């Protein structure tokens, strides 16, 4: 992992995402890129923040417009991060659409991971489940890590991957094993049996034997019954604990079903651990970078 992108709105709600991004950068040795996207609809937010600026800077004309104010705020926000990041920290401020800027930045800078908060200026539904985050989660060519604004612990010791029982996830599982090895974390492959699909004995044995195909001993495969996938994930985390929940997108299958119901939105809104989401396109980038 070479480059991590941290998006921020400069709010206190984004602080936990920043802490997690610093943790990942220090653990992997990756560069940390701090990106602030500002637009007309955020000007009221910046205006409120301008009251906190140094009056002398305002008096002598060093801060003359919203971009100057936003740049000053970003530098002040990043000062603490710069002291804690062991590798390098780069600041970026861009005026424009959040989605377009993030996608362009990922492509141009060949970002390996995006870290963002689940709640900032917008509500958690808008940020985590709205069009912006969901589009990034579905279309990003690199994984997206969403950190709840109330998440207090910064660690990765238990990774939970909610998966279907099919063998379509082999490439994704390989990546997660590699990710778990970096942190010496336990990886659990979890299938929630909601009763909507028949699981025969052959499929059951194949799923349980998945762990034998990896050159990593700290891994397990489990099947848990529940009335729904969302309830099953929530119950498993409450009963067994996890530091990171991983979900993936197969076209028109798991993640699409997973995110389209209000029940799941409400359930994940209550989950207090980070969520790592990635898709097939992101795996192509991952495999390409790993071969370099």
Residue, then its C-alpha position, 0 to 999 in steps of 0.5 A: x500500500x503506497x498512497x492513502x487518501x483521507x477526505x475531510x470536511x474539517x469537522x470534528x466528526x471527521x477526526x476519527x477517520x483522520x486518526x484511523x488514516x494515520x494509523x494505517x499510514x504508519x502501519x503500512x508506510x504509505x503516503x497520506x494525502x489529505x483532501x478537502x473539497x469545498x463548494x458553494x453549499x459549504x460556504x456557510x460552513x467555512x463562514x462559521x469557521x472564519x470567525x476562528x481565524x487569526x484577526x491579523x491575517x484578516x486585517x492584512x489581507x492574507x485571507x481574502x476569499x473562501x479558498x484562502x479561508x479554507x486553505x488556512x483551516x486545512x493547514x491548521x487541521x493538518x498540523x496535528x496529523x503532520x506531527x503523527x504521520x511517520x511517512x509523508x502528509x500532503x494537503x490538497x484543496x479543490x473547488x468542485x463536486x465531491x464525487x468527481x474530485x475524489x474519482x479524479x484524484x484516485x485515478x491521477x494519484x493511483x490511490x490504494x485506499x480512500x478513508x472517509x468519515x460516516x458523518x460530517x456536514x451531511x447526515x449519516x444517511x447522506x454521507x454513508x448511504x447517499x448518492x456520493x458515498x454509494x457511488x464511490x463505494x460502487x465505482x471506485x477503483x480502490x477500496x473505500x474505508x468508512x469510519x463512524x464518527x463515534x468510533x473511538x478505538x484505532x486498531x485492526x485485530x479482528x476483521x469480519x468479511x460478510x460473504x456469499x457462500x459461492x466461490x466468486x469471492x476468491x480474489x477478494x479473500x486473497x486480498x483480505x488475507x494479505x490485508x490481515x497479514x499486515x496487521x496480524x489480525x484474525x480474519x473471519x469469513x462469515x456467511x449469514x444464512x437468511x433462509x432464502x437460498x438452499x445450502x447443501x452439504x457440498x456447499x457447506x463443506x466447500x465453505x468450511x474448507x476455504x481456510x485451508x487454501x490460504x497460507x495464513x493460519x489466523x483465519x476461520x469460516x463461519x455460517x450463522x443463521x439469522x432473519x436477515x443479512x443485516x441482523x446477522x452481521x449486527x448480532x455477530x459483531x455484538x456477540x463476537x466482536x470485530x474491528x473492521x467489517x468488510x463488504x464487496x460489490x458483485x454487479x447487481x448482487x450482494x452489495x446492491x441488495x445490502x444497501x437498498x433497504x432502509x432496514x440495512x441502512x438503519x442497522x449499519x448506522x448503529x454499527x460502531x466499527x469501520x466498514x471497508x468496501x470494495x468492488x471488482x474494479x478495485x481488485x484489478x488495481x489492487x492486483x496490479x499494484x501488488x505485482x509492482 
